[in-house]
């Protein structure tokens, strides 16, 4: 009898949204799989009725993080060399020299980069990471867990977390096939792929080509195109609340139409409070013209700052803040965890608003699943705390080059355009932009998007048969 026991490795909370809060688990059970989550998140999956095996204080080798940082820098160097494009420099994080320990670390990383700044050097770094991780307690604990549980496959939900290296090495050393999922559309150009797996599950053919370009040691037959489960809830109409219920719950005015302002984190968009204020001023002007509008403000789930407080107070007549339902389990960004309730909230926010405005967010794809338009903010405002930040740098990032047409979104190139752009979006002059956004969505995510989980399970079954 075929072994259909699958370990779903959750090295951090990023994978919860895709693989715990969608129908991914249900579909796997329906297909006869015995699913266990190998869980390193603070979230207790027993609460959802899922089987889980937890890690016991997992730690990487002390050298691994240094090797990983060197690997990232070398990969970015190689990307620049191959593409002759300096944009990859903008993906770097600066070295720290704030303490003696930080200085020593930075010197050692730079020494590693100097001696390994090539494709062969990258291979040496990867071999060294594996060598160090095979020495860890985490590796030997993983061996014991896998010998006891005997899964047919280990599927890692995230390609960028160092804590996943040892468990996957343990699986490979026991002859258990491994796979990892590339979890976001912008990850591969950033040199964030730390995991070396037997198979890589990607969103699209576009992402497959990226993986082959950035990681030439990976073979085509290791890559599986599945799409991502993150958009699947949008097609589950049973999650939709009536207008009366949604508006009453969040104290919205049933006589108004709402536009959504979707915030970014402070690093990506430090000027979001100014953009939100500009939108509020535009809504005031549009209301003078006979529109009856309000704004739903959905902040970035990992942004717990008070930077919007002044704007929200000043424009409380037209802005309603509906905060994401995420749980803060720690201080690091990856310990701020999504919840299933937030999937429902996000879906209903989209359904009950007319359009979305933001700076370069993937919310364009969430909204196009509801046939609704998106506008990208495309202007700078003076900010002495972030003197080198600019929208020009943001929109030059590699993932925006996948846009088949610049008219896939509306562009707000200065505050004075806000009124006209929002008005166009409201009076159904969005047909070309929505059509182009749909083409963009089809390019970056395998369609139909609601079948991603099924494609993932079909691929897992094929791998287990080999």
C-alpha positions in Angstrom: 0.0 0.0 0.0 1.3 3.5 -0.9 2.5 5.6 2.0 0.4 8.8 1.9 1.7 10.4 5.1 2.8 13.9 4.3 4.7 16.3 6.6 3.9 19.9 6.0 6.8 21.8 7.4 5.9 25.2 8.9 9.3 26.8 9.8 7.5 30.1 10.6 4.1 31.7 10.5 4.3 32.8 6.8 2.9 29.4 5.7 -0.1 29.5 7.9 -2.2 31.6 5.6 -1.6 29.4 2.5 -1.7 26.0 4.0 -3.6 26.1 7.3 -6.4 28.6 6.8 -7.4 27.8 3.2 -9.0 24.5 2.0 -5.5 23.0 1.4 -5.8 20.6 4.3 -9.4 19.6 3.5 -8.5 18.9 -0.1 -5.5 16.8 1.0 -7.7 14.7 3.4 -10.3 14.2 0.7 -7.5 12.9 -1.6 -6.6 10.3 1.0 -3.5 11.9 2.5 -2.5 11.5 6.1 -1.4 15.1 6.9 0.8 16.1 9.8 2.0 19.7 10.3 5.6 19.9 11.4 5.0 23.1 13.3 7.5 25.7 14.4 5.0 28.5 14.8 3.5 29.7 18.1 0.0 28.8 16.6 -1.6 25.6 18.1 -2.9 23.8 15.1 -4.7 21.3 17.3 -7.3 24.2 17.7 -8.1 23.6 14.0 -8.3 19.8 14.5 -5.0 19.3 12.6 -2.4 16.8 13.6 0.9 18.4 14.4 4.4 17.5 15.6 6.2 20.4 17.3 9.9 21.3 17.3 11.8 21.4 20.6 13.7 24.7 20.9 15.1 24.5 17.3 18.4 26.4 16.7 20.6 26.7 13.6 24.4 26.4 13.8 26.1 29.7 14.9 27.9 29.9 11.5 24.9 29.3 9.4 23.4 32.8 9.6 26.8 34.3 8.6 27.0 31.8 5.7 23.5 32.6 4.7 24.2 36.4 4.7 27.2 35.8 2.5 25.2 33.6 0.2 22.6 36.3 -0.3 25.2 39.0 -1.1 27.0 36.7 -3.6 23.7 35.8 -5.3 22.9 39.4 -5.7 26.4 40.0 -7.1 25.9 37.2 -9.6 22.5 38.6 -10.6 24.0 41.9 -11.4 26.8 40.2 -13.4 24.3 38.1 -15.4 21.7 40.8 -16.0 24.0 43.9 -16.0 21.3 45.6 -13.9 22.2 47.4 -10.7 18.7 47.2 -9.3 19.7 44.2 -7.3 21.8 46.4 -5.1 18.6 47.8 -3.7 17.7 44.4 -2.2 20.7 44.5 0.1 20.6 45.2 3.8 23.5 47.3 5.1 26.2 45.7 7.2 26.2 46.6 10.9 29.2 48.1 12.7 27.4 49.2 15.9 29.3 46.9 18.2 32.5 44.8 18.3 30.4 41.7 17.8 28.7 43.2 14.8 32.0 44.4 13.4 33.5 40.9 13.6 30.4 39.4 11.9 30.5 41.9 9.1 34.2 41.4 8.5 33.8 37.7 8.4 30.8 37.9 6.0 32.8 40.2 3.7 35.8 37.7 3.9 33.4 34.9 2.8 32.1 37.1 -0.1 35.6 37.9 -1.3 36.7 34.3 -1.5 33.4 32.9 -2.8 32.1 35.5 -5.2 31.2 33.1 -8.1 28.8 30.3 -9.0 31.4 27.8 -7.7 31.8 29.9 -4.6 28.1 29.8 -4.0 28.2 26.0 -4.2 30.9 26.0 -1.6 28.8 28.2 0.6 25.8 25.9 0.2 27.9 22.8 1.0 29.2 24.5 4.1 25.7 25.5 5.3 24.7 21.8 5.0 27.9 20.7 6.8 27.2 23.0 9.7 23.5 22.2 9.9 24.2 18.5 10.0 26.1 19.1 13.3 23.1 20.6 15.1 20.7 19.2 17.7 17.9 20.2 15.3 19.3 17.9 12.6 19.5 14.9 14.9 16.1 15.6 16.5 14.7 15.8 12.9 16.2 12.5 12.1 14.5 10.9 15.1 11.2 12.5 14.3 11.3 11.3 10.7 12.4 7.8 11.6 9.5 7.6 14.0 6.8 9.2 11.8 8.0 7.8 8.4 6.4 10.3 6.1 6.4 9.8 2.4 7.4 13.4 1.7 8.2 16.6 3.5 6.7 19.8 2.0 8.2 23.1 3.3 5.8 26.1 3.1 8.6 28.7 2.8 11.9 28.8 1.0 13.7 31.4 3.0 13.9 30.3 6.7 17.2 28.8 7.9 15.5 26.7 10.5 14.0 24.5 7.7 17.5 23.5 6.4 18.3 20.9 9.0 14.8 19.1 8.9 15.0 18.9 5.1 18.6 17.6 5.2 17.5 15.0 7.6 14.7 13.9 5.3 17.0 13.8 2.3 19.6 11.8 4.2 16.8 9.3 5.0 15.7 9.1 1.3 12.5 11.0 1.9 11.7 13.4 -1.0 11.4 17.1 -0.1 9.8 20.1 -1.7 9.5 23.8 -0.9 7.0 26.4 -1.9 8.1 29.8 -3.2 5.7 31.8 -1.1 5.7 35.3 -2.7 5.7 36.8 -6.1 8.7 39.1 -5.4 11.0 36.6 -3.6 13.3 35.1 -6.2 15.0 38.3 -7.4 15.8 39.2 -3.7 18.0 36.1 -3.3 15.8 34.8 -0.5 15.9 31.1 -1.5 17.9 29.4 1.3 16.3 26.0 1.1 17.8 23.3 -1.2 14.9 20.9 -1.9 14.3 18.0 -4.4 11.4 19.9 -5.8 10.2 23.5 -6.0 6.6 24.5 -6.2 6.1 27.9 -8.0 3.2 30.2 -8.8 3.6 30.3 -12.6 5.7 29.6 -15.7 7.1 33.2 -15.2 8.3 32.2 -11.7 9.7 28.9 -13.1 11.8 30.9 -15.6 13.0 33.2 -12.7 14.0 30.2 -10.7 16.0 28.8 -13.6 17.7 32.1 -14.2 18.7 32.9 -10.6 19.6 29.3 -9.7 21.1 27.6 -12.7 22.0 24.5 -10.6 18.2 23.7 -10.5 16.9 21.4 -13.2 13.6 22.0 -15.0 12.2 18.6 -13.9 12.6 19.8 -10.2 10.1 22.6 -10.7 6.3 22.2 -10.4 3.9 25.0 -11.5 0.9 25.1 -9.1 -0.2 28.6 -8.4 -0.6 29.8 -4.8 -3.5 29.0 -2.4 -3.5 32.5 -1.0 -6.2 33.7 -3.5 -8.4 30.7 -3.1 -10.7 32.1 -0.4 -11.8 34.9 -2.7 -13.7 32.3 -4.7 -15.6 30.9 -1.7 -18.7 32.9 -1.8 -20.0 31.4 1.4 -17.5 33.6 3.3 -19.2 36.8 2.1 -21.2 38.8 4.6 -24.2 40.8 3.6 -23.8 44.5 3.2 -26.0 45.1 6.3 -24.0 42.8 8.5 -20.5 44.0 7.3 -21.4 47.7 7.5 -23.0 47.3 11.0 -20.1 45.3 12.3 -17.5 47.9 11.3 -19.7 51.0 11.8 -19.8 51.9 8.1 -22.5 54.1 6.6 -24.8 52.1 4.4 -25.5 55.1 2.2 -21.9 55.6 1.3 -19.6 53.8 -1.2 -16.2 53.1 0.1 -12.7 53.1 -1.4 -10.0 51.1 0.3 -6.6 52.5 1.1 -4.3 49.5 1.7 -1.2 50.4 3.7 2.4 49.1 3.4 5.0 48.6 6.1 7.0 51.6 7.1 10.1 50.5 5.2 8.3 49.9 1.9 6.2 53.1 2.1 7.2 55.5 4.9 4.9 58.2 3.4 1.7 56.3 3.6 0.2 58.7 6.2 0.6 61.5 3.7 -0.9 59.5 0.9 -3.9 58.6 3.1 -4.4 62.3 3.9 -4.2 63.2 0.2 -6.9 60.5 -0.5 -9.1 61.9 2.3 -8.8 65.4 0.8 -9.8 64.0 -2.6 -12.8 62.3 -1.1 -13.9 65.6 0.4 -13.7 67.1 -3.0 -15.6 64.3 -4.7 -18.3 64.4 -2.1 -18.8 68.1 -3.0 -19.3 66.9 -6.5 -22.2 64.7 -5.4 -20.4 61.5 -4.6 -21.1 60.0 -1.2 -17.8 58.3 -0.3 -15.9 57.0 2.6 -12.5 55.4 3.0 -11.7 52.0 4.5 -8.2 52.0 5.8 -6.6 48.6 6.0 -3.1 48.9 7.5 -0.3 46.5 6.8 -0.8 43.5 9.2 2.8 43.9 10.6 2.5 47.6 11.1 1.5 48.3 14.7 2.9 51.9 14.7 1.0 55.0 15.6 2.1 56.9 12.5 -1.5 57.0 11.1 -3.1 58.3 14.3 -3.0 62.0 13.4 -4.5 61.5 10.0 -7.2 59.1 11.3 -8.2 61.7 13.9 -8.2 64.6 11.5 -10.3 62.8 8.9 -12.5 60.7 11.2 -15.5 62.0 9.3 -14.5 60.0 6.2 -11.9 57.3 7.2 -12.8 54.1 9.0 -9.9 52.0 10.1 -10.5 48.3 9.9 -7.5 46.6 11.3 -6.3 43.2 10.1 -7.0 40.4 12.5 -3.4 39.2 13.1 -1.9 38.0 16.3 1.3 39.4 17.7 3.2 36.5 19.2 6.6 38.3 19.4 8.5 41.4 18.3 9.9 40.0 15.0 7.8 40.5 11.9 7.6 36.7 11.3 6.0 36.2 14.7 3.0 38.4 13.8 0.7 35.7 12.6 -2.3 35.7 10.2 -5.6 34.3 11.3 -8.4 32.6 9.4 -10.7 35.4 10.5 -8.5 37.9 8.7 -8.9 36.0 5.4 -12.7 36.5 5.7 -12.2 40.1 6.7 -9.9 40.9 3.8 -12.3 39.2 1.3 -15.3 41.1 2.7 -13.3 44.4 2.6 -12.7 43.9 -1.1 -16.2 42.8 -1.8 -17.8 45.8 0.0 -15.4 48.5 -1.4 -15.3 49.9 -4.9 -11.5 50.0 -5.6 -8.1 49.9 -3.8 -5.3 52.5 -3.7 -1.8 51.7 -2.5 1.8 51.8 -3.3 2.8 48.8 -5.3 0.9 46.1 -3.4 -0.2 42.7 -4.6 -3.7 43.8 -3.6 -4.1 44.5 -7.3 -4.5 40.7 -7.7 -6.9 40.4 -4.8 -9.1 43.1 -6.2 -9.1 41.8 -9.8 -10.5 38.5 -8.6 -13.6 40.6 -7.8 -13.3 42.5 -11.1 -12.3 45.7 -9.3 -9.6 48.2 -10.2 -6.4 49.3 -8.4 -4.5 52.6 -8.4 -0.8 52.8 -7.6 0.5 55.9 -5.9 3.5 57.2 -7.9 4.8 60.4 -6.3 7.2 61.4 -3.5 6.6 63.6 -0.6 9.4 65.2 1.5 10.3 63.0 4.5 13.5 64.0 6.4 13.5 60.6 8.2 13.7 58.8 4.9 15.7 61.2 2.6 16.8 58.4 0.2 13.5 56.7 -0.3 11.6 57.1 -3.6 8.7 55.5 -5.4 11.0 55.3 -8.4 13.1 52.7 -6.7 10.0 50.8 -5.6 8.5 50.5 -9.1 11.9 49.6 -10.6 12.0 46.4 -8.6 12.1 43.3 -10.7 8.6 41.9 -9.9 6.9 45.0 -11.4 8.5 44.3 -14.7 6.2 41.3 -15.1 3.4 43.8 -15.7 2.2 43.2 -19.3 1.0 46.7 -19.6 1.6 49.9 -17.5 -2.2 50.3 -17.8 -2.8 47.3 -15.6 -3.4 49.8 -12.8 -4.3 53.5 -12.6 -1.3 55.7 -11.8 -1.6 58.7 -9.4 1.5 60.7 -10.3 0.8 63.7 -8.0 -1.7 64.6 -5.3 -3.7 66.8 -7.7 -4.5 63.7 -9.8 -6.2 61.9 -6.9 -9.6 63.4 -7.5 -9.7 62.7 -11.3 -8.3 59.1 -11.0 -10.7 58.1 -8.2 -13.6 59.6 -10.2 -12.6 57.6 -13.3 -12.4 54.4 -11.3 -15.9 55.0 -9.8 -17.7 55.8 -13.0 -16.7 52.6 -14.7 -13.8 53.9 -16.8 -11.8 51.0 -15.5 -12.5 48.3 -18.1 -9.1 48.4 -19.9 -7.2 48.5 -16.6 -9.1 45.6 -15.1 -8.6 43.5 -18.3 -4.8 44.2 -18.2 -4.7 43.5 -14.5 -6.3 40.1 -15.2 -3.6 39.3 -17.8 -1.0 40.3 -15.3 -2.6 38.0 -12.7 -2.7 35.2 -15.2 1.0 35.7 -15.9 2.2 35.6 -12.3 -0.2 33.0 -11.0 -1.4 29.8 -12.6 -5.1 29.8 -13.5 -7.7 29.0 -12.5 -6.4 30.4 -9.2 -9.0 28.6 -7.1 -7.5 25.2 -8.0 -4.0 25.8 -6.6 -4.3 23.4 -3.7 -5.6 20.7 -5.9 -2.6 21.1 -8.2 -0.2 21.0 -5.2 -1.8 17.8 -3.9 -1.7 16.2 -7.4 2.0 17.0 -7.7 2.7 15.6 -4.2 0.9 12.4 -5.2 3.0 12.1 -8.3 6.2 12.7 -6.4 5.3 10.1 -3.8 4.7 7.5 -6.5 8.2 7.8 -7.9 
